[in-house]
């Protein structure tokens, strides 16, 4: 058997390995994009919750600021995990979690956490 005949098919093995690596890298990039999108969504929900609580602190309507923050977080696809927004205070600090869902390389359910802070700045008398 000639040397050329012994190496026949080796290119297809290298090509198959290269395609496998490219597939795994593509799946990894898709997973990173999914996590970044979930993080952005969680940040949006946290910002909305903190602003809603701060607005309730500034212009009270009688609703508990933490309840209002939870509603806004839920409306934005997240769950309120903590709210430091005591009635009569000037600051609302919230923490929310949002689901990432299943990833291609890591199929378990994952969540992202976001924290947001809103401060009430009352006008001063001139």
TANOR-V967121 format. One line per field, one symbol per residue. ss: DSSP state (@ for helix, = for strand, . for the rest). phi: phi as a letter, one per 40 degrees, with the letter a starting at -180 (. if undefined). A space follows every 50 residues. Layout:
ss: ???
phi: ???
//
This chain:
ss: ..@@@@...@@@@@@@@@@@@@@@@@@@@@@@@@@@@@@@@@@@@@@@@@ @@@@@@@@......@@@@@@@@@@@...======......========== =........==========.......
phi: .cccccccgccccccccccccccccccccccccccccccccccccccccc ccccccccbcbgccdccccccccccbgbbcbaabacdgcbabbbbbbbcc gcbccbcccbbbbbbabbbcbccccc
//
